[in-house]
Amino acid sequence: MKVNVFLRLVAVGGLLVLGGCARYPMGLSKAEWDFLPPERQAELRAEQYRINEERRARREEAARQRAAERAAEERAHQERMAELRKNARYRDIILVTLQGGQIERDGDVYPLEPQAFELLKGEVVDINLRGQRVRGNQIRRFNETWRVRFTEDGHTVILNDTPFEHTIHLVNDGTWETGRPKALIQQGQLYSGRINLSGMAATIRFSDAPGKPERIIIEHR
């Protein structure tokens, strides 16, 4: 046991003075350190090691607390979304379908697979854009995660919702009642680094839920 502690102290001491930019325990300068007898140097190495271990333990505990807080926040958010979904009214939930289109990346073009997913007002989900191209016997696949958000006011769907990339805003222009497809090319192409999206169509419609207005059908006789 004492041998292990000694080896750890030696390792810490070696790290502290490693390289040309020497760092000595307890903030001492090289001159101050060299002035000390070996016994005092060993004591200071041990003290510095103790301090470093306490700092490391505090950092790990703080990281655990942050992780626990994030997990608790995520659980609370999921519980809130589940409650809202259970009591959802008409216009609170939409069905989004992404069809067609292609991704161009590094000179390669990948036709995209269709995507369909539901969104509750205020909800954020991650979807995977997937595509593949076939050239001879070679198959290359494309896969990228998009964050999608349905705004709290229930009027806008945001594709690729990130402050670091270009986004696409799909605003309810009256077509969400019937779910008429809308070409995203009208929104402008999406450039995400070396990625170019074009030719995709989006369909958004309100999911059936309590409070949906009845449709009046007029028959001509």
Secondary structure, DSSP 8 states (H G I E B T S, - for coil): -HHHHHHHHHHHHHHHT-SSS---GGG--HHHHHHS-HHHHHHHHHHHHHHHHHHHHHHHHHHHHHHHHHHHHHHHHHHHHHHHHHT--TTSEEEEEEEEEEEEETTEEEEB--EEEEEETT-EEEEEEEEEEEETTEEEEEEEEEEEEE-TTSSEEEES--TTS--EEEE--S-TTTT--EEGGGG--EEETTEEEEEEEEEEEE---TT----------
